[in-house]
Amino acid sequence: MKKLNLKLNLLIKLIILLFLVLSGLSLAVIFNSGTALSAITVSESGNELRFSNTNQLYKGDSLTGVFTAKNNYLGIIYLKFDNVKNLDYYNQSDFIFRIKKDGDKSWYAVNKYKSGIIYNNNYFPFGFPPIRNSQNHQFVFQIISLNGNKTNFIKIDTSVFNFAASYIIPKSEITSNISSLAIFFIRKAFYSLNNPYFVLNSLKYFIPALFYFIWITLLNRFTQIKYSLSLISITMVILDIVFLNDIYSGILLGAVGLWIWSVVLYKLEYSLSILVSLLLILLGTLTLNIANPSMTDKISTWGYLFFVSGIGLAIYQSSNTKSNYITMRRFLKDLSKI
């Protein structure tokens, strides 16, 4: 009985420690997720965006966005682009970003950019002097292509959460009193946790907790389903490729970690990892000219990670010849019976 109580107390302490560590990491991410410590970034709905033609902006085409500011000191608009071609400076197109309060005749800020500035910087920040009394006011912003063509056009991502507004709160206002500091902290945490990109990027901090949760709850329930962890891992990969445009390290590490765990748990032969990687690389090659470049990049990344894990498992299994590993043929045969 004493041993049982000691184990229970140790488990409770480990859970509390894990919770504190994860909370600390989450807070660190929240307070560094904006352009500055004093920035609050609010994800907005892409349904507020209107295109003059399509989301591919050629010469004269434009994008117009309308939204209501959630706070004062509006200072940055983040807009999500699909990646552009890597062209030299003189072959890039020019485009304009401008913003104003809805109803104003003149634009508050107008800036000109080269298309190359968004290369490998898909979620691009358009900055301007912070607008002090912006809260609850409606704003209009536009992107206008000046000379885009079939080679150097810019393309706006059309996912639901493809733009965000950032508010640069003066530090003197945040720290003026305890109440202001508390309100700022609550707002920053609330909007960060309601930002899907923030949540997805934070998943990597919760991987140990996820694995522990699977171990103590789901694994026992899934014992009747053979290779359940392997199936969960593959399902995560498929869902990520189909539904998410960007690459999130938490999902990558989580799915590959589950796969490696399943290989060790079920004693699967390393050749299965190599097979999955080859299938993904083949899929990436087939979609090279017909799919979104970001999807092709993601498929290739998955293929590379499974290939690396396969090589690592091959090295480990070659030095541990006593175990009888389940071959690829037997694995596929068992799956067909599920």
Secondary structure as UniProt FT lines:
FT   HELIX           2..30
FT   TURN            31..32
FT   TURN            37..38
FT   STRAND          39..44
FT   HELIX           46..48
FT   STRAND          49..51
FT   STRAND          56..57
FT   TURN            59..60
FT   STRAND          62..68
FT   STRAND          74..82
FT   HELIX           89..91
FT   STRAND          94..101
FT   TURN            102..103
FT   STRAND          109..114
FT   HELIX           115..118
FT   TURN            119..120
FT   STRAND          123..131
FT   TURN            132..133
FT   TURN            135..136
FT   STRAND          138..145
FT   TURN            150..152
FT   STRAND          154..156
FT   TURN            160..161
FT   STRAND          163..168
FT   HELIX           171..174
FT   HELIX           178..193
FT   HELIX           196..202
FT   HELIX           203..206
FT   HELIX           207..213
FT   HELIX           214..218
FT   HELIX           219..221
FT   TURN            222..224
FT   TURN            226..227
FT   HELIX           228..243
FT   HELIX           249..266
FT   HELIX           271..286
FT   TURN            287..290
FT   HELIX           293..318
FT   TURN            321..322
FT   HELIX           328..337
//
